[in-house]
Amino acid sequence: MPDRDTELRAQFEEYVAARRQALLRTAYLLTGQHADAEDLVQLALVKAMPHWAKIAHDPEPYVRKVLARESVSRWRGRRWREVTSDRLPEREQVGADQTDRAAVRTALLALAPRQRAVVVLRYFDDLTEVQTAQALGIAVGTVKSQSRDAMTRLRGLLEVDPVKVPTSGAAHGVGEGETP
């Protein structure tokens, strides 16, 4: 019969095998670099392992919290340093889809780290406002305001026209000067 440590190690290994790619995608969106994303996931898993007995029943919130917080902490420590790139500076021939992805990636990287974390957790990982707030250790109201500000900034960076909301009269088929 396997002992408790062996069982926990097996559960951890299963989790890593099942969730590694999803964690890497989230980390990539948080960092913008493949190598940094791999380092971030590795760090999150290293930090999760000692707590595995407590979090094994639902490790995802804990691991996401570590990813988001470490991403912000790493950015603060590196913001004045040179940033490495995994691409050569020459222009590549890219299709429209790749161009759109590159534009979104560039715009996402232009956001402040906390705004980027909120956008990634809320819209990419599809967390609720409460789950995002818990993952980042901030208030729900802060998630709402950071999300609003980030989306406004992204729209500006991507030159997306905001959705035009009709006036209440126009929405009901009432023209100017008419009363409902």
Salt bridges, closest charged atoms under 4 A:
GLU7 OE2 - ARG4 NH1 3.76
ASP36 OD1 - ARG74 NH2 3.67
ASP36 OD2 - ARG78 NH1 2.96
GLU60 OE2 - ARG19 NH2 2.91
GLU60 OE2 - ARG64 NH2 3.75
GLU70 OE2 - LYS47 NZ 2.73
GLU92 OE2 - ARG87 NE 3.88
ASP97 OD2 - ARG101 NE 3.55
ASP125 OD2 - ARG64 NE 3.39
ASP149 OD1 - ARG148 NH2 3.13
